[in-house]
Amino acid sequence: MSKTDVQGQGGLFDNLFEPPALDPIWGDRFIKKDRQDANIKPYGRREPEPETFDPELASELTEQAIERADEHANPDWKKIFMQTLIDVAVSEESFTTDQVWRRLADNPHVPKTHERRAAGALVKRAVRANVISYSAATRPSERAHCHGSILRVYESKIHGKEPEQFYALATAGA
């Protein structure tokens, strides 16, 4: 059976082998190239980039992400987070950020922020200010939405001291 045999029978498949009619408004705009461009982000799918194993690049990208999160977080929230971190460091010899988040959750006056990842920048600031230090120990998170992910334990360098003398750090970088 040839193309002409199929076309001459009348029915659904009569125009099967003819080129489609051009759209009266769009014309031939949606040709293959346009469909390929439509699949480029932000409009559509994209092939994942190949894995890169470069520790220096990873460290640089991490620092950039921490800086971006810090820049975009609510300054009032950052101040209260740092004050709370200092309070925890004064009262506990060692702790995880779960203790800081628990105290923030108990405080009804904590302002909202859309960038909670800025907590990482504030913890790094506290380490640089010699308020806390990293320890080799880890603990699972107690927060339900963290699904028990492993958290670093921090050692306090200001345990038992008056927190007010360290509150200036809360406004230094905010």
Helices and strands as residue ranges (DSSP letters): H 3-7, H 32-38, H 55-72, H 75-91, E 94-95, H 97-106, G 116-118, H 119-128, E 132-140, G 144-146, E 150-156, G 163-166, H 168-172
